[in-house]
């Protein structure tokens, strides 16, 4: 269980629910598949997968959760084709044009006729709560999916005091400085990918991949006022990732220094392997996340206070 993307949330209050209490509350929103007339359904399922019933799985102070969402697939082209045929048949039979409200009624009727026969697909979103360090870490490349996860968790718990982490200095400013000065902290290696954007809502964007970022062309863009909004980095030979201006990590990959620890642990089944991977991953991220905040001047605690007071 190695996360590939990270959307981070800071817990602004201590997370004090026991595993049994958390399990009980998640169970109120246990996942069930879409009903015949449901377009989507979401709820909690076991992070250990099929054959397991527990909705939580804890290692030390970290608890893994898994949200599952099922959605019906009903292509608009199929709906439109049937609606058009029915409207054409009505106009021909009654020798009159079909009015707007009638068209809407036909569309709604067709939609509900097709919905029970529609195919569906499901998506699992994993996350873990680090109660000791006050983190909610979601494995998602989509901010929208991460927000949906938080909403589902908030609904189950009744409250969820979680906010995006805010640092004293903007990540874009610091990453731009690393690139401009060709000097990053000793434990950070700038790789061969970045995205630059000009100031303003309509600013131009430059994307570079497999590019030496120290070349004059990149410096010219920086001198013209562009800022780094995404950059590929490696931290301390332990993990490589693409960091964006919101402190989200994409394409996270744990390197041999971390992976070898998992390989050295003897496991007899899938559940034991899950425990080993989860334990090593959460420990590595437990070391990395404070350093991530430190790179950008530490946390802006005042912003958390302001968010709490709203």
C-alpha positions as CSV (number, residue, x, y, z in Angstrom):
1,X,0.0,0.0,0.0
2,X,2.2,2.8,-1.3
3,X,0.5,6.1,-1.9
4,X,1.2,7.7,-5.4
5,X,-0.2,11.1,-4.8
6,X,-0.7,13.2,-1.7
7,X,-3.3,15.8,-0.8
8,X,-2.5,17.0,2.7
9,X,-4.8,18.3,5.4
10,X,-3.8,19.7,8.8
11,X,-5.9,18.6,11.7
12,X,-6.4,21.8,13.8
13,X,-7.7,19.9,16.8
14,X,-6.4,16.7,18.5
15,X,-8.0,13.6,16.9
16,X,-9.1,11.6,20.0
17,X,-11.5,9.0,18.7
18,X,-10.5,5.4,19.5
19,X,-10.4,2.9,16.7
20,X,-13.6,1.3,17.9
21,X,-15.4,4.7,18.0
22,X,-14.1,5.6,14.6
23,X,-15.2,2.2,13.3
24,X,-18.7,2.7,14.7
25,X,-19.1,6.1,13.1
26,X,-17.8,5.0,9.7
27,X,-20.2,2.1,9.8
28,X,-23.2,4.5,9.6
29,X,-22.1,5.2,6.1
30,X,-21.0,1.7,5.0
31,X,-20.7,1.5,1.3
32,X,-23.5,-0.1,-0.7
33,X,-23.8,-0.3,-4.5
34,X,-26.0,1.9,-6.5
35,X,-29.7,1.2,-6.5
36,X,-31.6,0.9,-9.7
37,X,-32.4,4.6,-9.8
38,X,-29.3,5.9,-8.1
39,X,-26.8,7.7,-10.3
40,X,-24.0,7.3,-7.7
41,X,-23.3,5.9,-4.3
42,X,-20.4,6.4,-1.8
43,X,-19.4,5.1,1.6
44,X,-16.7,3.3,3.6
45,X,-15.2,0.0,2.8
46,X,-12.4,-2.1,4.3
47,X,-8.9,-0.7,3.4
48,X,-7.7,-4.3,3.4
49,X,-10.0,-5.2,0.5
50,X,-12.4,-8.1,-0.1
51,X,-12.8,-10.7,2.6
52,X,-12.3,-8.1,5.3
53,X,-15.0,-6.3,7.3
54,X,-13.2,-3.7,9.4
55,X,-13.5,-0.2,8.1
56,X,-10.3,0.9,9.8
57,X,-6.8,-0.5,10.0
58,X,-4.2,1.0,12.4
59,X,-0.5,0.9,12.8
60,X,1.0,2.8,15.7
61,X,-0.8,6.2,15.7
62,X,-1.9,6.0,12.0
63,X,-5.2,4.7,10.9
64,X,-5.9,3.8,7.2
65,X,-9.4,4.4,5.8
66,X,-10.9,3.7,2.4
67,X,-13.8,5.5,0.7
68,X,-15.5,3.9,-2.2
69,X,-17.6,5.6,-4.9
70,X,-19.7,3.9,-7.6
71,X,-21.1,5.9,-10.5
72,X,-23.5,4.9,-13.3
73,X,-22.2,5.4,-16.8
74,X,-25.0,6.8,-19.0
75,X,-23.5,8.4,-22.1
76,X,-25.2,11.6,-23.1
77,X,-25.0,10.6,-26.8
78,X,-27.2,7.5,-26.1
79,X,-29.7,9.6,-24.2
80,X,-29.8,12.3,-26.9
81,X,-30.4,9.7,-29.7
82,X,-33.4,8.1,-28.0
83,X,-34.8,11.5,-27.0
84,X,-34.5,12.8,-30.5
85,X,-36.2,9.7,-31.9
86,X,-39.1,10.0,-29.5
87,X,-39.6,13.7,-30.2
88,X,-39.5,13.2,-33.9
89,X,-42.1,10.4,-33.6
90,X,-44.4,12.6,-31.5
91,X,-44.1,15.6,-33.9
92,X,-44.8,13.3,-36.9
93,X,-47.8,11.6,-35.2
94,X,-49.4,14.8,-33.8
95,X,-48.3,17.1,-36.6
96,X,-47.0,19.8,-34.3
97,X,-43.7,20.9,-32.7
98,X,-42.9,19.5,-29.3
99,X,-42.5,22.3,-26.7
100,X,-39.6,22.9,-24.4
101,X,-41.3,21.5,-21.3
102,X,-42.4,18.4,-23.2
103,X,-38.8,17.9,-24.4
104,X,-37.5,18.1,-20.8
105,X,-40.2,15.5,-19.7
106,X,-39.2,13.1,-22.5
107,X,-35.5,13.5,-21.5
108,X,-36.2,12.8,-17.9
109,X,-38.3,9.7,-18.8
110,X,-35.6,8.3,-21.0
111,X,-33.0,8.9,-18.4
112,X,-34.9,7.0,-15.7
113,X,-35.7,4.2,-18.2
114,X,-32.0,3.7,-19.0
115,X,-30.5,4.2,-15.5
116,X,-31.3,0.7,-14.2
117,X,-29.5,-0.8,-17.2
118,X,-26.5,1.5,-17.1
119,X,-23.0,0.2,-16.5
120,X,-21.2,1.4,-13.5
121,X,-17.6,1.9,-12.4
122,X,-16.2,2.3,-8.9
123,X,-13.2,4.1,-7.4
124,X,-11.5,3.7,-4.1
125,X,-9.7,6.5,-2.3
126,X,-7.3,5.7,0.5
127,X,-6.2,8.0,3.2
128,X,-4.7,7.7,6.7
129,X,-5.1,9.8,9.8
130,X,-1.9,10.4,11.7
131,X,-3.3,11.3,15.2
132,X,0.1,11.9,16.8
133,X,1.3,14.4,14.1
134,X,-2.2,15.8,13.3
135,X,-2.3,14.9,9.6
136,X,-4.9,13.6,7.2
137,X,-3.0,12.3,4.2
138,X,-5.1,11.4,1.1
139,X,-3.9,9.4,-1.8
140,X,-5.5,11.3,-4.7
141,X,-4.3,13.2,-7.8
142,X,-7.6,15.2,-7.7
143,X,-8.3,18.0,-5.3
144,X,-12.0,17.4,-5.9
145,X,-11.8,13.7,-5.0
146,X,-9.9,14.7,-1.8
147,X,-12.6,17.2,-0.9
148,X,-15.3,14.5,-1.5
149,X,-13.3,12.2,0.9
150,X,-13.2,14.9,3.6
151,X,-17.0,15.6,3.1
152,X,-17.8,11.9,3.6
153,X,-15.5,11.7,6.6
154,X,-17.1,14.9,8.1
155,X,-20.5,13.5,7.5
156,X,-19.6,10.3,9.4
157,X,-17.8,12.0,12.3
158,X,-20.1,15.0,12.6
159,X,-17.1,17.3,12.4
160,X,-13.7,17.4,10.9
161,X,-11.4,20.3,11.8
162,X,-9.1,19.9,8.8
163,X,-7.6,22.6,6.6
164,X,-5.0,22.7,3.8
165,X,-1.5,23.4,5.3
166,X,-0.3,27.0,5.0
167,X,3.3,28.0,5.2
168,X,4.9,31.3,6.2
169,X,6.4,31.7,2.7
170,X,4.7,30.8,-0.6
171,X,6.1,27.6,-2.1
172,X,6.2,29.3,-5.5
173,X,8.5,32.0,-4.2
174,X,10.9,29.6,-2.6
175,X,11.0,27.1,-5.6
176,X,11.6,30.0,-7.9
177,X,14.5,31.1,-5.7
178,X,16.0,27.6,-5.9
179,X,15.8,27.7,-9.7
180,X,17.0,31.2,-10.1
181,X,20.0,30.8,-7.8
182,X,20.6,27.2,-8.9
183,X,20.8,26.3,-5.2
184,X,18.4,24.2,-3.2
185,X,18.7,22.8,0.4
186,X,21.2,20.0,0.8
187,X,18.5,17.4,1.2
188,X,16.5,18.6,-1.9
189,X,17.5,17.8,-5.5
190,X,15.8,19.7,-8.3
191,X,15.0,17.2,-11.1
192,X,14.3,17.8,-14.8
193,X,10.7,19.0,-14.7
194,X,8.9,22.2,-13.8
195,X,6.0,24.5,-14.7
196,X,6.4,28.3,-14.8
197,X,3.5,30.8,-14.8
198,X,3.4,34.6,-15.3
199,X,1.7,36.7,-12.6
200,X,-2.0,37.5,-13.1
201,X,-5.1,35.4,-13.9
202,X,-4.3,35.3,-17.6
203,X,-0.6,34.7,-17.2
204,X,1.2,32.5,-19.7
205,X,2.4,29.0,-18.7
206,X,5.6,27.1,-19.7
207,X,5.9,23.4,-19.0
208,X,9.3,21.7,-19.1
209,X,9.9,17.9,-19.0
210,X,13.2,16.1,-19.3
211,X,14.9,19.5,-19.4
212,X,18.0,20.8,-17.7
213,X,16.5,23.5,-15.6
214,X,19.8,25.4,-15.3
215,X,19.9,26.5,-18.9
216,X,19.7,30.2,-19.9
217,X,16.3,29.8,-21.5
218,X,14.7,29.0,-18.0
219,X,16.6,31.9,-16.4
220,X,15.1,34.3,-19.1
221,X,11.6,33.2,-18.1
222,X,12.4,33.8,-14.5
223,X,13.8,37.2,-15.2
224,X,10.6,38.0,-17.1
225,X,8.6,37.5,-13.9
226,X,7.5,33.9,-14.2
227,X,7.2,31.8,-11.0
228,X,7.6,28.1,-10.4
229,X,4.2,26.5,-9.7
230,X,5.2,22.9,-10.0
231,X,8.6,21.2,-9.8
232,X,10.0,17.7,-9.7
233,X,12.1,17.1,-6.6
234,X,13.9,14.4,-4.7
235,X,14.1,14.4,-0.9
236,X,17.1,12.9,0.9
237,X,17.3,9.9,-1.6
238,X,14.1,8.6,0.0
239,X,11.3,9.8,-2.3
240,X,10.8,11.7,-5.6
241,X,7.7,13.7,-6.5
242,X,6.2,16.7,-8.3
243,X,5.4,19.4,-5.8
244,X,2.8,22.1,-6.6
245,X,2.1,25.5,-5.2
246,X,-0.6,24.1,-2.9
247,X,1.8,21.6,-1.3
248,X,0.2,18.7,-3.1
249,X,2.5,15.9,-4.3
250,X,2.0,14.1,-7.6
251,X,3.7,11.0,-9.0
252,X,5.2,10.2,-5.6
253,X,7.7,7.3,-5.7
254,X,9.5,5.9,-2.7
255,X,13.1,5.1,-3.6
256,X,15.3,2.1,-2.8
257,X,16.3,3.5,0.6
258,X,12.7,3.1,1.7
259,X,11.6,0.2,-0.4
260,X,14.4,-2.0,0.8
261,X,13.1,-1.7,4.3
262,X,9.9,-3.3,3.2
263,X,11.7,-6.0,1.2
264,X,13.7,-6.9,4.3
265,X,10.6,-7.6,6.4
266,X,9.3,-11.2,6.2
267,X,5.6,-11.4,5.5
268,X,3.4,-14.4,5.1
269,X,0.3,-13.0,3.5
270,X,-1.3,-10.0,1.9
271,X,-2.5,-8.5,5.2
272,X,1.0,-8.7,6.7
273,X,2.5,-7.1,3.6
274,X,-0.1,-4.3,3.9
275,X,1.0,-3.8,7.5
276,X,4.7,-3.7,6.5
277,X,4.2,-1.2,3.6
278,X,1.8,1.0,5.6
279,X,4.2,1.1,8.6
280,X,7.3,2.0,6.5
281,X,5.4,4.5,4.4
282,X,3.8,6.3,7.3
283,X,7.1,6.5,9.1
284,X,8.8,7.9,6.0
285,X,6.1,10.5,5.5
286,X,6.1,11.3,9.2
287,X,9.7,12.4,8.8
288,X,9.2,14.1,5.5
289,X,6.1,16.3,6.1
290,X,7.6,18.4,8.9
291,X,10.6,19.0,6.7
292,X,8.3,19.9,3.8
293,X,6.7,22.7,5.9
294,X,10.1,23.8,7.1
295,X,11.4,24.3,3.6
296,X,8.8,27.1,3.2
297,X,9.4,28.9,6.5
298,X,7.3,26.6,8.7
299,X,3.5,26.7,9.3
300,X,1.4,29.9,9.4
301,X,-0.5,29.0,12.5
302,X,-2.4,32.3,12.4
303,X,-4.1,31.2,9.2
304,X,-5.4,28.1,11.0
305,X,-6.7,30.2,13.8
306,X,-8.5,32.5,11.3
307,X,-10.1,29.4,9.6
308,X,-11.3,28.1,12.9
309,X,-12.9,31.4,13.9
310,X,-14.9,31.7,10.6
